[in-house]
Amino acid sequence: MAGIRGFFRSLREFGPAALVTAAFIGPGTLTTCTLAGASWGFTLLWGLLFATIATIILQDMASRLGIAGRRSLGEAINMSFSSGGRIAAVAVVILAIGIGNAAYEAGNIAGASMGIESVTSVSTIKAGAVSIRIWPLITGVLAFIILFSGSYRMLERILVSLVILMSITFITAAVMIKPPLAAILRGLFVPEIPNGSLVMLIGLIGTTVVPYNLFLHASAAREKWKRRDDISKSTIDSVIAIGLGGVISGAIVVTSASAFYGTGREIAGVADLGVQLEPLLGGVSRYFMAAGIFSAGISSAVTAPLAASYAITGVLNLENNMRSRPFRLIWICVLFTGVLFATLGMRPVRMILLAQFMNGLLLPVLAIFLLKAVNNRQIMGDAVNGPVRNSVGIIIILITFLLGLRSIAGVAGII
């Protein structure tokens, strides 16, 4: 009993990395993983494994910047530019993180609402000639309450709980479907890129290694931990929480591959998993999937506005605690935009394409500035990167740069 109590006490030490997991396990990730499994079986699991490891390494650097350097990534970027360059950096961050997250927020809120709608009979109300979806409004209000509390501890506990709920949902489904272990291991450790799968592979990596999470993690770690001795706790936090996020994504790929691969069925997204798993799991499958989809949607609906606030207040050198007026104004704008689009059933496609374009450009650039900051002894002291971390960081930057070029070219219609 004492051991169990000690385990739960130790969980209180963790949290910032769970925000990162809650951020990247959103409706977009669920849909991408579902389609990857349905279309390519277990073949692309290795890409997800790479993405998870890369995310752990980059996010660990971001958290160390927050703890040892006592700076957000936005502040580190400010220190790296002259006045002219700083203006360009601010413009890129506002476009990619601010406007981009506002576009993604519509999908997050719509995803959370889809989870509720799948188990209820009410979805819209009439306002004259206009049909308004009611659940996005309710989801938006819930996200507003969580964010407006201004309590990092409460936010952390809610998001940790949602990550645990997602874990139970998707990992249980993957285990119960009894997938072939040999095929899973081959997909994880034998890299293959079948003809036509490159775009899907980039999608799997791109929904896991997310630029705005670097801003989120550095600021959240600074909020959580105050001493350099806490860096080891932060590293363990990153490995456990982000690793768990990779397992959740992998479980969705495995479940989808087992249920759909080779069947020729038309798959629109993760919601179809609930229907197709009913013969195996019974009527409970739709509630399983509803809980998972809602958790993914609401967690990302909270973290996307939060990350936008941390990023923009950081590069603009504004007060960036959760109760400050500029911080709240930014997340309110992002949240309101998402609720508006989702309530009216609109899909801000052009905004999303612009955000994808900017994110493809921004990730390797941010990773370079992050690497530069964590090698600055004036900022980090004796917590600067060692040669192993630097080497791995450079490899990740090169890979994300090449993938970013491919993503940008695809969005621009070049390829």
ROKE-900746 format. One record per residue (C-alpha): residue in three letters; x, y, z. Coordinates in Angstrom, 2 decimals, decimal comma, padded with zeros to 5 digits. Each point is the difference from the previous one (the first is absolute). Layout:
% ROKE-900746
DOKOL  code        x        y        z
DOKOL   ALA        X        Y        Z
...
END
This chain:
% ROKE-900746
DOKOL  code        x        y        z
DOKOL   MET   000,00   000,00   000,00
DOKOL   ALA   002,85   002,37   000,88
DOKOL   GLY   001,55  -000,73  -003,39
DOKOL   ILE  -003,23   000,91  -001,80
DOKOL   ARG  -000,31   003,24   001,98
DOKOL   GLY   003,62   000,82  -000,84
DOKOL   PHE  -000,69  -000,60  -003,69
DOKOL   PHE  -002,96   002,39  -000,03
DOKOL   ARG   002,00   002,60   001,96
DOKOL   SER   002,74  -000,23  -002,61
DOKOL   LEU  -002,54   000,75  -002,74
DOKOL   ARG  -000,45   003,47   001,50
DOKOL   GLU   003,53   000,83  -001,11
DOKOL   PHE  -000,96  -000,44  -003,64
DOKOL   GLY  -002,18   002,04  -002,32
DOKOL   PRO   001,50   002,39  -002,59
DOKOL   ALA   000,73  -002,78  -002,49
DOKOL   ALA  -003,57  -001,22   000,42
DOKOL   LEU  -001,09   003,38  -001,39
DOKOL   VAL   002,10  -000,74  -003,09
DOKOL   THR  -001,59  -003,45  -000,33
DOKOL   ALA  -003,47   001,48   000,46
DOKOL   ALA   000,84   002,55  -002,70
DOKOL   PHE   001,20  -002,36  -002,73
DOKOL   ILE  -002,54  -002,78   000,64
DOKOL   GLY  -002,87   001,94  -001,57
DOKOL   PRO  -002,67  -000,80  -002,59
DOKOL   GLY   002,50   000,53  -002,82
DOKOL   THR   002,39  -002,57   001,48
DOKOL   LEU  -002,82  -002,48   000,60
DOKOL   THR  -001,18   000,34  -003,60
DOKOL   THR   003,52  -000,23  -001,47
DOKOL   CYS   000,83  -003,11   002,06
DOKOL   THR  -003,31  -001,62  -000,94
DOKOL   LEU   000,54   000,62  -003,71
DOKOL   ALA   003,65  -001,12   000,21
DOKOL   GLY  -001,01  -003,33   001,51
DOKOL   ALA  -002,93  -000,51  -002,36
DOKOL   SER   002,05   000,83  -003,10
DOKOL   TRP   003,44  -001,41   000,81
DOKOL   GLY  -000,51  -002,44   002,85
DOKOL   PHE   002,91  -000,13   002,46
DOKOL   THR   002,60   001,12  -002,58
DOKOL   LEU   000,33   003,64   001,14
DOKOL   LEU   000,31  -000,65   003,74
DOKOL   TRP   003,75   000,67  -000,24
DOKOL   GLY  -000,74   003,59  -001,04
DOKOL   LEU  -002,12   000,44   003,11
DOKOL   LEU   002,81  -001,45   002,12
DOKOL   PHE   002,48   002,47  -001,51
DOKOL   ALA  -002,43   002,89   000,52
DOKOL   THR  -000,51  -000,94   003,66
DOKOL   ILE   003,74  -000,21   000,70
DOKOL   ALA   000,64   003,29  -001,83
DOKOL   THR  -002,79   001,67   001,98
DOKOL   ILE   001,43  -001,25   003,32
DOKOL   ILE   003,45   001,37  -000,87
DOKOL   LEU  -001,16   003,42  -001,23
DOKOL   GLN  -002,54   000,45   002,78
DOKOL   ASP   002,58  -000,98   002,63
DOKOL   MET   002,24   002,78  -001,33
DOKOL   ALA  -002,92   002,44   000,20
DOKOL   SER  -000,78  -000,97   003,59
DOKOL   ARG   003,68   000,37   000,99
DOKOL   LEU  -000,02   003,49  -001,53
DOKOL   GLY  -002,96   000,88   002,22
DOKOL   ILE   001,46  -001,51   003,18
DOKOL   ALA   003,73   000,78  -000,20
DOKOL   GLY  -000,20   003,09  -002,21
DOKOL   ARG  -003,24   001,37   001,58
DOKOL   ARG  -001,00   001,14  -003,48
DOKOL   SER  -002,78  -000,82  -002,38
DOKOL   LEU   000,85  -000,92  -003,59
DOKOL   GLY  -001,49   003,31  -001,11
DOKOL   GLU   002,41   001,89   002,26
DOKOL   ALA   002,91  -002,06  -001,32
DOKOL   ILE  -001,01   000,90  -003,57
DOKOL   ASN  -000,15   003,69   001,00
DOKOL   MET   003,57  -000,22   001,27
DOKOL   SER   001,19  -001,49  -003,31
DOKOL   PHE  -001,10   002,81  -002,34
DOKOL   SER   000,71   003,63  -000,69
DOKOL   SER  -003,02   002,29  -000,30
DOKOL   GLY  -000,60  -000,76  -003,70
DOKOL   GLY   000,31  -003,74   000,42
DOKOL   ARG  -002,18   000,10   003,08
DOKOL   ILE  -002,85   001,55  -001,99
DOKOL   ALA   000,21  -002,80  -002,57
DOKOL   ALA   000,10  -002,64   002,78
DOKOL   VAL  -003,04   001,52   001,70
DOKOL   ALA  -001,91   000,03  -003,30
DOKOL   VAL   000,78  -003,67  -000,66
DOKOL   VAL  -000,97  -001,08   003,52
DOKOL   ILE  -003,28   001,93  -000,12
DOKOL   LEU  -000,88  -001,48  -003,40
DOKOL   ALA   001,02  -003,58   000,77
DOKOL   ILE  -000,90  -000,26   003,68
DOKOL   GLY  -002,70   002,62   000,52
DOKOL   ILE  -002,04  -000,21  -003,21
DOKOL   GLY   000,93  -003,65  -000,51
DOKOL   ASN  -001,22  -001,05   003,43
DOKOL   ALA  -003,21   001,94  -000,53
DOKOL   ALA  -000,59  -002,10  -003,13
DOKOL   TYR   000,94  -003,25   001,72
DOKOL   GLU  -002,23   000,92   002,95
DOKOL   ALA  -003,10  -000,40  -002,16
DOKOL   GLY   001,04  -003,62  -000,63
DOKOL   ASN   000,78  -000,60   003,68
DOKOL   ILE  -003,40   001,26   001,12
DOKOL   ALA  -001,81  -001,78  -002,83
DOKOL   GLY   001,82  -003,20   000,95
DOKOL   ALA  -000,99   000,22   003,66
DOKOL   SER  -003,57   000,72  -001,08
DOKOL   MET   000,02  -002,99  -002,35
DOKOL   GLY   000,79  -002,24   002,95
DOKOL   ILE  -003,07   001,26   001,87
DOKOL   GLU  -002,25  -000,02  -003,06
DOKOL   SER   000,80  -003,65  -000,68
DOKOL   VAL  -001,79  -001,07   003,20
DOKOL   THR  -002,78   002,61   000,11
DOKOL   SER  -002,93   000,74  -002,27
DOKOL   VAL   000,36   003,81   000,13
DOKOL   SER   002,50   001,78  -002,21
DOKOL   THR  -001,46   003,27  -001,32
DOKOL   ILE  -002,50   002,71   000,89
DOKOL   LYS  -001,80   002,33  -002,42
DOKOL   ALA   000,55   003,75   000,13
DOKOL   GLY  -002,29   001,21  -002,75
DOKOL   ALA   001,25  -001,47  -003,26
DOKOL   VAL   003,41  -000,86   001,50
DOKOL   SER   000,83  -003,34   001,62
DOKOL   ILE   002,40   000,43   002,90
DOKOL   ARG   001,90  -002,91   001,49
DOKOL   ILE  -000,54   000,11   003,75
DOKOL   TRP   002,84  -002,21   001,22
DOKOL   PRO   002,81   002,25  -001,29
DOKOL   LEU  -001,49   002,82   002,07
DOKOL   ILE  -000,05  -002,17   003,10
DOKOL   THR   003,52  -001,29  -000,68
DOKOL   GLY   001,23   003,58  -000,48
DOKOL   VAL  -001,54   001,10   003,29
DOKOL   LEU   001,65  -002,92   001,79
DOKOL   ALA   003,41   000,87  -001,52
DOKOL   PHE  -000,56   003,66   000,94
DOKOL   ILE  -000,67  -000,88   003,65
DOKOL   ILE   003,11  -002,17   000,22
DOKOL   LEU   002,24   002,67  -001,55
DOKOL   PHE  -001,54   002,97   001,81
DOKOL   SER   000,65  -001,60   003,38
DOKOL   GLY   003,61   001,08  -000,51
DOKOL   SER   001,10  -002,94   002,15
DOKOL   TYR   002,87  -001,96  -001,49
DOKOL   ARG  -000,46  -002,78   002,58
DOKOL   MET  -003,68  -000,49  -000,85
DOKOL   LEU   000,75   000,09  -003,73
DOKOL   GLU   002,74  -002,58   000,43
DOKOL   ARG  -002,22  -002,37   001,99
DOKOL   ILE  -002,84   000,21  -002,52
DOKOL   LEU   002,28  -000,68  -002,96
DOKOL   VAL   001,83  -002,84   001,76
DOKOL   SER  -003,41  -001,56   000,68
DOKOL   LEU  -000,99   000,34  -003,65
DOKOL   VAL   003,27  -001,59  -001,15
DOKOL   ILE  -000,64  -002,92   002,37
DOKOL   LEU  -003,55  -000,36  -001,36
DOKOL   MET   001,32  -000,04  -003,58
DOKOL   SER   002,58  -002,60   000,99
DOKOL   ILE  -002,61  -002,30   001,52
DOKOL   THR  -002,30   000,42  -003,00
DOKOL   PHE   002,34  -000,60  -002,92
DOKOL   ILE   002,49  -002,41   001,57
DOKOL   THR  -002,83  -002,20   001,29
DOKOL   ALA  -001,58  -000,06  -003,47
DOKOL   ALA   003,36  -000,95  -001,56
DOKOL   VAL   000,55  -002,84   002,49
DOKOL   MET  -003,54  -001,37  -000,29
DOKOL   ILE   000,16  -000,23  -003,77
DOKOL   LYS   002,99  -002,42   000,37
DOKOL   PRO   002,26   001,33  -002,80
DOKOL   PRO   002,91  -002,07  -001,43
DOKOL   LEU   003,07   000,80   002,13
DOKOL   ALA   002,54  -000,99  -002,69
DOKOL   ALA  -001,52   002,43  -002,52
DOKOL   ILE   000,03   002,80   002,59
DOKOL   LEU   003,67  -000,57   000,83
DOKOL   ARG   000,88  -000,04  -003,70
DOKOL   GLY  -001,87   003,28  -000,54
DOKOL   LEU   001,81   001,59   002,96
DOKOL   PHE   003,55  -001,04  -000,77
DOKOL   VAL   000,18  -000,65  -003,77
DOKOL   PRO  -000,38   003,36  -001,79
DOKOL   GLU  -001,99  -000,18  -003,24
DOKOL   ILE  -001,57   002,70  -002,16
DOKOL   PRO  -002,40  -001,74  -002,41
DOKOL   ASN  -000,98   001,82  -003,20
DOKOL   GLY  -002,49   002,74   000,78
DOKOL   SER   000,57  -000,05   003,78
DOKOL   LEU   002,42   002,94   000,33
DOKOL   VAL  -002,71   002,61   000,59
DOKOL   MET  -001,55  -002,17   002,71
DOKOL   LEU   003,42  -000,53   001,61
DOKOL   ILE   000,58   003,75   000,09
DOKOL   GLY  -003,46   000,40   001,50
DOKOL   LEU   000,80  -002,44   002,82
DOKOL   ILE   003,24   001,83   000,80
DOKOL   GLY  -001,50   003,46  -000,45
DOKOL   THR  -002,88  -000,63   002,41
DOKOL   THR   002,47  -001,13   002,69
DOKOL   VAL   002,98   002,38  -000,31
DOKOL   VAL  -001,94   003,28   000,31
DOKOL   PRO   001,73   003,43   000,05
DOKOL   TYR  -002,33   001,73   002,46
DOKOL   ASN   000,60  -002,70   002,62
DOKOL   LEU   003,58   001,26   000,40
DOKOL   PHE  -001,39   003,33   001,25
DOKOL   LEU  -002,55  -001,77   002,18
DOKOL   HIS   002,50  -002,35   001,66
DOKOL   ALA   002,68   002,59   000,79
DOKOL   SER  -002,52   002,29   001,70
DOKOL   ALA  -001,86  -002,80   001,80
DOKOL   ALA   003,25  -001,48   001,34
DOKOL   ARG   001,07   003,44   001,25
DOKOL   GLU  -003,38   000,29   001,72
DOKOL   LYS   000,22  -003,46   001,57
DOKOL   TRP   003,65  -000,21   001,11
DOKOL   LYS   002,23   002,68   001,53
DOKOL   ARG   003,35  -001,73   000,63
DOKOL   ARG   002,64  -001,37  -002,35
DOKOL   ASP  -000,07  -003,24   001,97
DOKOL   ASP  -003,50  -000,53  -001,43
DOKOL   ILE   001,38  -000,58  -003,52
DOKOL   SER   000,24  -003,74   000,64
DOKOL   LYS  -003,67  -000,07   001,01
DOKOL   SER  -000,87   001,87  -003,17
DOKOL   THR   001,91  -002,50  -002,16
DOKOL   ILE  -001,83  -002,93   001,61
DOKOL   ASP  -003,26   001,90  -000,47
DOKOL   SER   000,74   000,44  -003,73
DOKOL   VAL   000,92  -003,64  -000,55
DOKOL   ILE  -003,07  -001,34   001,83
DOKOL   ALA  -002,69   002,43  -001,18
DOKOL   ILE   001,12   000,47  -003,62
DOKOL   GLY   000,88  -003,69  -000,26
DOKOL   LEU  -003,53  -000,77   001,16
DOKOL   GLY  -001,28   002,34  -002,72
DOKOL   GLY   001,92  -002,01  -002,57
DOKOL   VAL  -001,51  -003,21   001,38
DOKOL   ILE  -003,50   001,51  -000,29
DOKOL   SER   000,61   000,99  -003,64
DOKOL   GLY   001,49  -003,41  -000,72
DOKOL   ALA  -002,99  -001,73   001,61
DOKOL   ILE  -002,33   001,86  -002,38
DOKOL   VAL   002,10  -001,03  -003,02
DOKOL   VAL   000,02  -003,62   001,22
DOKOL   THR  -003,75  -000,06   000,65
DOKOL   SER  -000,81   001,58  -003,35
DOKOL   ALA   002,39  -002,33  -001,85
DOKOL   SER  -001,54  -003,05   001,66
DOKOL   ALA  -003,55   001,13  -000,70
DOKOL   PHE   000,29   001,52  -003,48
DOKOL   TYR   003,24  -000,80  -001,86
DOKOL   GLY  -000,69  -002,03  -003,12
DOKOL   THR  -003,79   000,14   000,41
DOKOL   GLY  -000,61   002,74  -002,59
DOKOL   ARG  -002,34   001,86   002,36
DOKOL   GLU  -000,32   003,78  -000,31
DOKOL   ILE   001,40   001,63   003,15
DOKOL   ALA  -000,65   003,66   000,77
DOKOL   GLY   001,67   000,15   003,40
DOKOL   VAL   000,31  -001,37   003,51
DOKOL   ALA  -003,76   000,09   000,61
DOKOL   ASP  -000,33  -002,94  -002,41
DOKOL   LEU   002,06  -002,13   002,37
DOKOL   GLY  -002,86  -000,10   002,51
DOKOL   VAL  -002,41  -001,37  -002,60
DOKOL   GLN   002,40  -002,58  -001,41
DOKOL   LEU   001,08  -001,27   003,42
DOKOL   GLU  -003,56  -000,72   001,13
DOKOL   PRO   000,11  -003,69  -001,09
DOKOL   LEU   003,06  -000,47   002,22
DOKOL   LEU  -000,64   002,33   002,94
DOKOL   GLY  -003,78   000,17  -000,13
DOKOL   GLY  -002,09   003,11   000,56
DOKOL   VAL   002,62   001,41   002,39
DOKOL   SER   002,31   000,76  -002,95
DOKOL   ARG  -001,81   003,19  -000,96
DOKOL   TYR   000,29   001,31   003,56
DOKOL   PHE   003,67  -000,94   000,04
DOKOL   MET   000,66   001,97  -003,15
DOKOL   ALA  -002,21   002,89   001,11
DOKOL   ALA   002,01   000,35   003,23
DOKOL   GLY   003,30  -000,12  -001,91
DOKOL   ILE  -001,07   002,49  -002,67
DOKOL   PHE  -001,44   002,42   002,57
DOKOL   SER   003,15  -000,19   002,15
DOKOL   ALA   002,23   000,65  -003,00
DOKOL   GLY  -002,13   002,91  -001,19
DOKOL   ILE  -000,45   001,81   003,31
DOKOL   SER   003,65  -000,44   001,04
DOKOL   SER   001,21   001,52  -003,28
DOKOL   ALA  -002,72   002,68   000,19
DOKOL   VAL   001,58   001,13   003,27
DOKOL   THR   003,68  -000,32  -000,92
DOKOL   ALA  -000,13   001,65  -003,46
DOKOL   PRO  -001,14   003,43   001,34
DOKOL   LEU   002,37  -000,41   002,96
DOKOL   ALA   002,98  -000,64  -002,30
DOKOL   ALA  -000,94   002,96  -002,21
DOKOL   SER  -000,03   002,28   003,05
DOKOL   TYR   003,38  -001,22   001,22
DOKOL   ALA   001,54   000,35  -003,47
DOKOL   ILE  -001,33   003,45  -000,89
DOKOL   THR   000,50   001,63   003,42
DOKOL   GLY   003,54  -001,44   000,00
DOKOL   VAL   001,08   001,43  -003,36
DOKOL   LEU  -001,75   003,32   000,72
DOKOL   ASN   001,68   000,17   003,42
DOKOL   LEU  -003,37   000,35   001,76
DOKOL   GLU  -000,96  -001,28   003,44
DOKOL   ASN  -000,67  -003,70  -000,52
DOKOL   ASN  -001,45  -001,41   003,18
DOKOL   MET  -003,40  -001,66  -000,33
DOKOL   ARG  -001,85   002,81   001,79
DOKOL   SER   001,46   002,95  -001,92
DOKOL   ARG  -002,25   002,00  -002,30
DOKOL   PRO   002,03  -000,42  -003,24
DOKOL   PHE   000,30  -003,75   000,61
DOKOL   ARG  -003,75  -000,39   000,52
DOKOL   LEU  -000,89   002,22  -002,95
DOKOL   ILE   002,01  -002,18  -002,41
DOKOL   TRP  -001,46  -003,34   001,09
DOKOL   ILE  -003,52   001,47   000,03
DOKOL   CYS   000,42   001,09  -003,64
DOKOL   VAL   001,29  -003,45  -001,02
DOKOL   LEU  -002,75  -001,81   001,91
DOKOL   PHE  -002,78   002,29  -001,28
DOKOL   THR   001,11  -000,45  -003,61
DOKOL   GLY   000,01  -003,78   000,38
DOKOL   VAL  -003,42  -000,05   001,65
DOKOL   LEU  -001,46   002,26  -002,69
DOKOL   PHE   001,24  -002,14  -002,89
DOKOL   ALA  -000,98  -003,28   001,70
DOKOL   THR  -003,46   001,25   001,04
DOKOL   LEU  -000,84   001,11  -003,53
DOKOL   GLY   001,41  -003,23  -001,42
DOKOL   MET   002,64   001,91  -001,98
DOKOL   ARG   003,41  -001,42  -000,91
DOKOL   PRO   002,64   002,76  -000,26
DOKOL   VAL   001,91  -001,96  -002,64
DOKOL   ARG   002,14   002,87  -001,24
DOKOL   MET   001,02   000,93   003,54
DOKOL   ILE   000,92  -003,61   000,73
DOKOL   LEU   002,03  -000,26  -003,21
DOKOL   LEU   001,81   003,24   000,87
DOKOL   ALA   000,69  -001,33   003,50
DOKOL   GLN   001,37  -003,27  -001,41
DOKOL   PHE   002,20   001,95  -002,40
DOKOL   MET   001,36   002,19   002,80
DOKOL   ASN   000,45  -002,93   002,39
DOKOL   GLY   002,00  -001,87  -002,63
DOKOL   LEU   002,29   003,02  -000,17
DOKOL   LEU  -000,04   000,79   003,71
DOKOL   LEU   000,84  -003,34   001,64
DOKOL   PRO   003,65  -000,35  -001,16
DOKOL   VAL   000,58   003,74   000,52
DOKOL   LEU  -001,36  -000,16   003,56
DOKOL   ALA   002,02  -003,15   000,65
DOKOL   ILE   003,16   001,85  -001,07
DOKOL   PHE  -000,73   002,91   002,36
DOKOL   LEU  -000,84  -002,45   002,77
DOKOL   LEU   003,30  -001,84  -000,56
DOKOL   LYS   001,86   003,31   000,00
DOKOL   ALA  -001,67   001,09   003,26
DOKOL   VAL   000,74  -003,23   001,88
DOKOL   ASN   003,67   000,28  -001,05
DOKOL   ASN   000,27   003,56   001,33
DOKOL   ARG   001,88  -000,23   003,31
DOKOL   GLN  -001,15   003,50   001,02
DOKOL   ILE  -003,61  -001,27  -000,12
DOKOL   MET   000,40  -003,62   001,07
DOKOL   GLY   003,08   000,03   002,24
DOKOL   ASP   001,25  -003,54   000,58
DOKOL   ALA  -003,24  -001,41  -001,48
DOKOL   VAL   001,13   000,63  -003,59
DOKOL   ASN  -000,41  -002,79  -002,54
DOKOL   GLY   002,65  -002,68  -000,21
DOKOL   PRO   001,43  -001,36  -003,29
DOKOL   VAL  -002,45  -002,94  -000,15
DOKOL   ARG  -003,06   002,23   000,36
DOKOL   ASN   001,40   002,42  -002,56
DOKOL   SER   000,71  -002,76  -002,52
DOKOL   VAL  -003,46  -001,50   000,34
DOKOL   GLY  -001,54   003,49  -000,15
DOKOL   ILE   001,82   000,79  -003,26
DOKOL   ILE  -001,17  -003,27  -001,57
DOKOL   ILE  -003,61   000,74   000,99
DOKOL   ILE   000,28   003,54  -001,41
DOKOL   LEU   001,29  -001,32  -003,33
DOKOL   ILE  -002,80  -002,56  -000,25
DOKOL   THR  -002,72   002,49   000,99
DOKOL   PHE   001,47   002,49  -002,49
DOKOL   LEU  -000,31  -002,49  -002,86
DOKOL   LEU  -003,49  -001,01   001,11
DOKOL   GLY  -000,92   003,66   000,35
DOKOL   LEU   001,08   000,67  -003,58
DOKOL   ARG  -002,14  -002,89  -001,18
DOKOL   SER  -002,96   001,23   002,03
DOKOL   ILE   000,37   003,57  -001,27
DOKOL   ALA   000,29  -001,20  -003,59
DOKOL   GLY  -003,09  -002,18   000,39
DOKOL   VAL  -002,10   002,81   001,48
DOKOL   ALA   001,17   002,42  -002,67
DOKOL   GLY  -001,04  -002,46  -002,68
DOKOL   ILE   003,53  -000,49  -001,35
DOKOL   ILE  -000,13  -003,76   000,52
END
